[in-house]
Amino acid sequence: AAAAGGGGGGGGGANRPDGGWRCGSSRDAALEAALALSAAEKRALEAEVSWLREQKAEDGRALEQTAALLAMLQESHRALVASNQRLLLQIAEDKARHEEELKMHARNFAELQELTESLAARPASTAKGRRRDQRMESEQGGRMTPAHSADTG
């Protein structure tokens, strides 16, 4: 019982009226204060660890979302690049087709010009022959024989 009181009769501990022991030294008070501070620090550290775990979980979710967004952006980029390549190819094909059409129109125009000039240079009797062919065609219901159609040519 003397050891529990803080060192026997000369240790400074005294019995309390309720049967307990009193701390008689400032060292015991300092230990109790340190234990109380240690418990408070422990609670604060546990709260911080809990908060850090929550932050880690949130960071993990944010990282997963970022990775998903990155994958979506990469896929969109690939699709845009492929679409751009298709469009560039289509433009090149359209340009080549347009150039061919321009050449064809130029040839047709030149042929039409030659035909117009040759028709203008024909004698007046040819004009009468054309009128005759038109009259015959209307009489036959729009059908001409091969011999007549060659004359109008």
Secondary structure, DSSP 8 states (H G I E B T S, - for coil): -TTTTTSSTTSS--B-TTS-B---SHHHHHHHHHHHHHHHHHHHHHHHHHHHHHHHHHHHHHHHHHHHHHHHHHHHHHHHHHHHHHHHHHHHHHHHHHHHHHHHHHHHHHHHHHHHHHHHHS-HHHHHHHHHHHHHHHHTTS---HHHHHHH-
